[in-house]
Amino acid sequence: MRAARLHELGGVPRVDDVDAPEGPNVVAVVAAGLNPVDVAIGSGRFYGGSPETPYVVGSEAVGNAPDGRRVWFRSNGAVAEQAAASPEHAFEIPEGIDDATALACGIAGITGWLAVSWRAQVTADDTVLVLGASGTVGTAAVQGAKLLGAKRVVGAARRTENVPEAADETVELSGSYELPEATVVIDVLWGEPAERALESAAHGVRFVQLGQSAGPSASLQSGWIRGRMMNILGFSLFSTAPDVIAEGYRELCEHARNGRVGFKVETFALDDVAQAWERQASGSPGSKIVVTLGD
């Protein structure tokens, strides 16, 4: 079968012929998504390490399961014509959802949605600040916070033109900028933006930490955390129970199908996977990167 393999850390994948996986849970892949975590793994920067090269890239796809169901699933080696999908990490796609939307609602979308709906539990009393609001995770978090009734949602990003219109206001993360006294912060960035957000946060803030696009370290004042009774909440989809993911994925897909949430998508053929990889690695493409593999 054909698959996208990375031959050296820091490189770009290329299409190879490889052996197909075997077993009862092999899915015929129709499309696969690329995510920042894939690039981090492929560059050797992921905190969980990187596999030995060469390896098939990708961590999520949509396709047809052996029992005939159309599923979104998480699995290593997903950018391939076939991939093994553990039943506990394969979720049926609701009716009326196209492949690209099913992937946008996948790892990135569900991370942003669960950050506001489950981890922070946003309410109508909240001012929500989303750091990194221009990517798919941030897009889902901004729109999700508005759906949950937050009284004010602020989207902060380097490329504010990619922040969804659901945001009540935007902040450009460059030069000298001010961040609001937020009761909820959804942080995809860490680094200096996280420092500034915590310095200005409200008493009792729920700070949900999702990623480190701005750097792996930040300096926090002890007094901020103690004096304001801050709640710093880590969140990784890979450590979340499958039943929570299943319910969140269904909810987000239904919101997307009914027009309450929207995502930008860029689609590439498998033969153009190197271009897709470089687009994802550009820092903030402002869209979900999808690689198509079949009908």
N, C-alpha and C positions, 0 to 999 in steps of 0.2 A: 504494500500500500504506500501512498505518498504521505509524507509528513514534513513538518518544518523542524529542522534540527539546528541547534547551536553547537558549533565545533570548537569554540574557544570563548572563555569569559571575556566580556567586553566587545565581542564581535556582533554580527547580525546573523539571524538564522537563514538557512537555505533549504530548498526542497530536496529531499532524499527519498529513495525507495527503502523502506524498512519492513521488518516482519510485523504482521498484524498481531494484536493481542489475542489471547485465547481465553476461553471461559464462558460462563453463562450470562455475564453482565456486560457484554461488549455492545456498545452503541454505534450505529452508523451516523457519523457526524455530518451535519449539514452546515454549521457555522460555528466558529470559535471566537472568543473574545481575548483581547490583550489588555493587560492591566499594569499599573505601576509596579506591582509585586513581581510580575514576570521579568520586567527590565531590571529590577533590583537583584533578583536571583541571577539573571544572565550577566550582570556586571560584577558579581561577587560581593555586593553590598547588603544582601539580605541577612538579617540577624539570625535566621534559622539555617544559614549556609546555602551552598549550591551543589547540585549533583555533579558527578563526574561527566566531563564532556567526551564525546558528543551526546546530547540528550534532546528529546523532543520537547519543545517549549509549550507553554500554555497551561492554564489551570481551570478553565471552564469552557463549556461548549453546549450546544443544543443539537439534538438529533433524535433518531428513532430507536427506541429500546426493542429488545427481542420480543417483548410481549405486545408490541404495537403502539405503546404509549409514546407520545412526543414529550421529551424531557429536557430540562436544563440540569446540568450536573457539574460538579467540581471534581477534577481529577488531574493528576500529573499527566503530561504528554497529551494535552487536549487538542492541539493544532495538528490533527491527523485525520485521515479518512475514517478511521475507527479508533475508539478509545474505550478502555475499561471504566465502568462507572459503578462504584459501590452503591448498593441500593439505599443506604442511609444518607448518601450525598447526591441522590438523583431525585428531582422534584418535577411532578407533572406540570406542564405549562397550561394555564387556563385558555379556554377557547377565545379566539379573537385577537391573539397576540402573535405578531410576526416574529421571525427569528431575531432580527436586530433588536427589537424592543425586549424580547425575552432575555437577551444577553445584557442589555443596558440595565434591566431590572435585576441582573445577577450579582456577581461579587461587588461591583462598585455601587450599583443602585441600592441593593439591600443593605449594604453597610451604612449608607447615608440615611436610609429610612429607619432602620433599627436604632441608629444612634439617637434619633429624636423621639421615636415612638416607644422604644423599649428601654434603652439604657438611660436616657435623660428624662423620659416621660414628660415631654413638653406640655404645658398647660396654657390657658388663656392669660395667665398672669406673667408670662415669661417674655423677656427680651432676649432673643437668640442671636448670637454672633456665630457665623460660620467662617472659619479660617480655611481658605482654599475653596472658595465658592464657585470657581470657574470650571472645575472638573466634574465628572459624572457623580462622584461621591458627594461633593459639595452641592451640586445641582439637586440631587435627591434630598439632601438635608434641608436646603432652603425651602423647596416646595413642600416637603413633608412638614416642616415647622408651621408653615402657613395653613396647611390642611388641618393641623391639630389645634389651630386657633390662637397661636402666639400673637401677642399684641403688637410686637415689633420684631422684624427679622432683618438683620444686617449681613450682607454678603461681602466678605473681604477677599481680595485676590489681586495678583499682579495685573491680570488682564480682565478688567472690570466689564469689558464689553461681552464677556462670556458668562457673566453672572445672570441667572434667570430673572425674568421680569417680576417674579413673585416676591423678590426682595423689596423691602420698603425703602432701603437705601444701600449704597455701596461704598466701600472704602478701598482705595488703591493702595496696595502694600508696597510703597516705594517712597524713599525720602522720609520726610517727617509726616507721620500720620497719627491720628487719634482714634482709639477704639472705644466703643460704648461701655457703660456700666452694665454688662450683660449678666443675666441670671443663669443662662445656659451658654456654654461655648462648645461648639463642635469643631475639633481641631484636626485637620489633615496634614498640618505643616510642621508643628513643633518649632524649635529654634527661636529666633527673636520674635516672630509674631506671637508665639505662645507666651513668652515673657511679658510682652506688652498687654496682651489680653488678660493675663492673670493680675497684672499690676492695677488694671482699671476695673476688674470684675466686681460684681455686687457681693454683698455678704451672703454666704450660703451657696455660692455659685456651684452648678454641676458642670464640671469641665470634662468632656468626653474626648479622650485622646485616641486618634485613629491612625496616624501616620507621621512621617518625618521628612516630607518633601523639602523642607527648609533647613534640615540638619538633624542629626541624631541626638543633640544635647541642647539643654536650655538651663539657664541659671535662675533659680527661684528664691525669693526671699522667704525665710521661715515665718516672718511676721505676717506676710500676706496670707499664708495658709492657715496659721493658727488664729490670727486676729479676725479673719473673715469667715472662719469655720468652713473652709473650702472643701468641696468633694471632688477629688480627681479620680475619674473613672476610666480605666483602660478598657478598650474594646477591640477585639479581633474576631472577624467572622470565623476564622479557623478554630477558635476556642468556644464557639457558641453551639448550644445544643441543636440537633437537627430539627426538633419539633418547633423551636423558636424560628429558625430559618424558614421552615416550610410555611408557617403561618404568615410571617413577614413577606415572603416572596409572593404568596397568593394575594395579600393585601395590596402590595405595590403594583403587581401586574393589573389588578382590577382598577386601581387608580389611573394607570397609564391607558388602559383600554377605554375608560370612560372620560378621558381628556383632562383629568385633574392633575396629572403629572406628565411632563414631556421631556424627552431626551434628544440631544443631537447625536447623530451616528455617522461615522465614516466607514465605508465598506471597501475591502481590498480582496482581490482574488488570491488564492493560495500562492500562485506564481509570483505575486507581488508582496510576499510576506516580509521581505527585507525592508521595503518601503513602509509597510504598516508598523514594523518594529521601530524604525527610526522616527516615525510620527509619534508613537507612544512615548518614546524616549526624549521627545523634544521639550518636556517639562510640564506643559499644560496644554494639550491639544484642544481642550474645550469640547470634546466629543468622545463618544464611545468608539473604540477601534475594534472593528469586526472583520474577521477573515472568513470568506466563504469557501466551502469545500465540496458541496454537492447539491443535488436537487432536493 
